[in-house]
Amino acid sequence: MTEQAAVGLGSNLGDRERQLRAAVSNLEELGQVMRVSSLYETTPVGGPEQGTYLNAVVVLETDLDPWLLLHGLHEIEAVAGRVREVRWGPRTLDLDLLVYDQITVRTAELTVPHPRAHERAFVLVPLTEVWPDAPLGPGTASELAGAAGGQGVAVVARKWVTGGPRSG
């Protein structure tokens, strides 16, 4: 059975845009990339002092269950040199499973919808662009985006991935 999933992408170390483009390409190994949001430059939230992020959201159709999808995301991060040393610290690549269709998961390993997605403009703004009705617990992405505001979130590029699907 094919499910729709939203994956948040972020990077604030190295060649950020190149790493995010490679991640979109690598996501094709986990399913079919249906939509890619615009690329946004965002202010870091939480964690130590660090540089700005580039963020985007990809909507993927996948046959993988949420746990296999999560493991695939971690493998893509590892290939990009992701090191998990400091919580909310700088990273070459961050891939978060934001939403997995209408399914709710709450385990030690995985929480879906993502437990903080509904509070973060850097997630809500690009998610609303590609899946406005994405269910995030307290509401849909578009309902929650207004409350979070767009503070610290600025469009860098609307069409930043060559070939394949685009936003909306």
N, C-alpha and C positions, 0 to 999 in steps of 0.2 A: 504494500500500500504506500503510495506516495504522499508525503506530508509537506507542508510549507513551513519553512523555518526562516527566522531573521537572525543574521549574524552581524554583530557590531565589529568594525575594524578600527584599530587605532595604532599610531606609531609616533614616537617623539625622539627617536635616536637614529642616526645615520641618514641614508637617503629615504626619507619617509614615504614619499610618493611612489618610488620604485618598489619599496617593500609592500605597499598596499596593492599596487597593480599585480605583483607576483602572487599575493594572497588571493586576489579575485580569481586569477588563473588557476591556482591550486585548489580553490574551492570546487572547481569543476570535477575533481576527483571524488568529491563527496556527494554530488548531485548536480542538478542543472541550475545554473545561475539564471534567474528570471528577471531580476531588476537590480540595478546598482544606483545608489543615491549620488547626489553631487558630493564633491569632496569639500570638507569643512576644516578650517583651522580653529582650534579650540583651546581655551584656557584649562590647565590641569585642575582637577578637583581632588582635594585630599592629598595625602602623602607628602613626601619631602619636596623641597624646592626643585623645580625641573622646567625644562623647555616646553613650548606649546606642542600640541598634538595635531596631527591630521587624522580626521575621523570620517567614516562613511558607514553605510549599512547596505548589506546585500540580502536579497530575498532569494532563497534557494528551495528548489523542490528536491526532496531526497527520499530514498527508500530506507535510509539508516534510522535506527531508533535514536532517541535523544542521547543515550550514553555513548553509542558508537560514533555519533556525530561529534560529541564533545571530545572524544579521544582523537578523532581525525583533526579537529581544530587544534588540539595540543600538538599533534605531530607537525602541522604546518607551522605553528609558532616555533617549534624546536629547530626546524630547517632554517628559519629566519634568524636563528641565534638568540631566541628569547631565553632569558635567565630569570628565574623566579627567586629573587633574593630579598627584595624590599617590597612589602605590600604597598600597592598603588604607586610604586616607584617608576622611573623611566623604563621604557622598553622599546625594543626594535619592532615588535609586532605583538598586538593584543587582539585576540579573536574571542568574542563573547557570544554565547548562544543566548539571544535575547528572548525569542519566542519560538515555540515549536507547536504550530497549528493551534488548536484549542486545548492542548494538553497542559496540565499542571503537574509538576514534579517537585517533590521536596524530599531530598535525601542528603546525606552528608557530602556526597560527591557533586550533586547537581541540584540547582533550583531553577525552575522555569515556570512562569516568566522570570527573567533576571530580577533578583530582589531589589535592585536600586535603579533599574531602567526608568521607572516612572518619575524619578526625581531629577534626572539628568538631561539637561537641554542638549548636550552633545550626542545623546542617544535619540532623544525624542524628535529633534528637528529632522535628521536624515531618515529616521524610521517613518515619520509621518509622510515624508516625500514618496516613499516606495511602498508603504503598507499602512495607510492611515487608520484602518480598522483593526490593526494588530492588537490583540487582547493582552493587557498588561496588569491584570488584577483589579486595581481601583478604577480602571476605565480603558478606553482605547488610546492608541498613540496620539491621535489628533485631539482628543478631548483633554489629554494631560499636557500636551505641548504648550498650550496657551498659558497654563498655570506655571510651568517651568520657565517660560520666557526664553529668549534666545541669547541671553547674556553670555558673552565670551564665545559665541559661535558665529563664524563668518564664512561665507561661501568663498572657496578658492577657485573651484572649477566645476562647471555643470557637466561637461562631457570629458571625463578624465581617463576613461577606459576605452581603448580602441577595439572596435568590433564588438559583437555580442550585444547583450541587452543594455538598455539605458534606464535612466530614472523614470518613475511613474509608469 
